[in-house]
Amino acid sequence: MYNSEFVQAREQLKLAFSLCNNKFMKNKQKILRYLIPCEMLRGNFPSPQLLQQYDLKEYEGISSACMKGNLKELEAAIDLHMDYFISLGVFISIEKLRLVTLRNFVKRVANAIKECPELQCASKNPKQLNLKLLFRPLQKEWDEDLDMDELECLLANLIGNGYIRGYISHECQILVLASEAFPEVQ
């Protein structure tokens, strides 16, 4: 994990967890402290029961916020446990969850538009998201200093990293989504 080799780390940690005897709960807990961030980066979130069983409360808020696409809640959860994540050496992987959280936010907005196209005033096409529908809640709830160019940059990162399929039309201020716009997180 220290070299950002999350795929290899995930496989090794999963193997270690499966080979660890159930009598050694502390060892399983230590493995999960590293495995959970790797899994969340792939879009696999731990159940509240698992977190409770292994006393991993530090991941509860992060997992919940990431699944809901709530960046403000994610920031608060990261800030609350930042020193612990840094000392553990998983802070970089936790930081990368911002992109997964933003992806989930965009997906929620896209699903709402698909169900109710009237939410978009200009275009009734659910594959074309007006950037203002993403911008306003993010600026209000997450970062009041956010501007439209920064939002486009964040969306471009999501597209570039394969979290979303589509493209941004800067002139029209829309995000045009592909048919399968939200692939499984790799």
N, C-alpha and C positions, 0 to 999 in steps of 0.2 A: 504494500500500500504506500510505502514511503516514496516509491519511484513512480507513483500514479499508474501502476500496472494492476488496475482494479479487476480485470477479467481473471488474470492468473491468481491474484490474491483471493478472489471469491471462490475459485475452484479449490484452492488449498485449504481455505477456512471451512468450506462445506465438508471436505474430506475429514479434516480434524474434528469437526463437530460430530460427524456420524461415527467416527471411531472412538470418541470419548465415552467412557462408561457413564451411565446415568447416576452412579453413586457420587461422581465428582462434579457436583453442581457448580462449584466455584470456577472450575476449569471451563465448563460449558458457558458460564456467564462471561468469562474473559474472551472466549472465542467469539461469542455473539456481539461483544462490544465492537469488534472489528468487522464482523460479517454483516451486521445490520446496515451500516452505511453503504457497503458494496451492493447489497441487495436493493436498497432504496434507490440507488443510482440507476438500477435496471427497472425501476417501477414496481418492485416487489416490496410491499410494506408489511412490517410485523403486526401481528394481531395484538390488541390490548392484553389478551390473556398471556401471550408469550412474554411481553414486556413485564407484566406483573409477576409471572412465574419466576423469571430470572432477575427480578428487581433491577430493571433497566429503565427507570423512570425518565432518565435524561433524553430518551428517544421518543417519549409519548407525544410531546407537543410538536416536535419536528415531523414525525410521521403523520400526525393528524393534519397539520397545516399543509404539508406537501400534497397529501391526497385531495384536500379541498381546494388547493390552488390559492391559498391565502398567504400572500407574501408578507403582510404585516405580522401575522401570527408566527410565521417562520422566523422572521427577524428577531422577534421577542424571545422565541425558544432558543435560538442560537446564542443571543446575548446572555441569556440566563445561564447557559452551560459552556460558554466559550472557553474559559480557562481550563475546564476539565477536558474538552475536546482537543485543545492544543496540547495539553500534557499527555493525552492518550495517543496523539499523532494522527487523529482522524479529522482534524479541522478542515483540511483541504477538500476531503470528500464531502463533508457536511456543507461547505461553501458551494460545491457544485450542485447541490440540491435546489439552489435558487432557480436554475434552468428547468429542472423537472417540475418545480412548483409553478413557474410561469407557464410552462406547457400545459399543465393541468388547468390553470386559470383560463387560458385561451380555449382549451377544449370545452370547458364549462360554458363559456360565452358562445362558442360555435354551436353547441348542442341547444342552447336556449334560442338562438337565432333559427336553427333548423325547425324547432317546434313552433316558434312564433315569429315568422318572417316580418311581421309588422313592426317589430322592434327597430328595424333598420328603416329609416325614413326614405333614403334615396334609392337603394337597391333592395329588391325583394329576393334576390338570389342568395340562398343560405351559404353558398360557397365563397361569397365575397363579403368579408367582414369589414365594416367601416372601422378604421383605426380609432375613431373617437369613442366607440363602444368599449374598447380596451383601455384607452388613454384615461378617460374620466375616472373610472373606479381605481385604477392604479395610482393616479395622481392624488386622489382624495384619500385613499386608505393606506397607501404604501409609501410614496415619495412625493411630497408636494413640490419638489424642485424638478420633477420629471418633465421633460419636454418631448414634443413629437419626434424629433430627430433621435433622441435617446431611445424612445420606444421602438422606432424602426430598427435601430442598431440591435436592441435586445431580441427582436423578432428575427432579424437576419442571423443572429447567433443560433437561435433555435432551429432555423432552417438549415444553416451550415452544419450544425451538429447532428442533424437527422431526427430531431425531436418532432418537427412539423414538416409536412410536405406542402409546398406551395411557393408563392413569391409575393413580394411587396410591390405595389404600384405607388410610387412616391407621389406622382402627379395627382392621382385620384384619391390618395390616402386610404387605400384599402389593402387588405391582406386577402389574396386569392388562394383558396385552399384546394388541394388536389382531391380526387375522389376518396382516396384512403389517406386523409390528411394527418392522422395521428397514429403512426406505426408503433409497434411495441418498442419500448425504450431498450436500447442495447447497452 
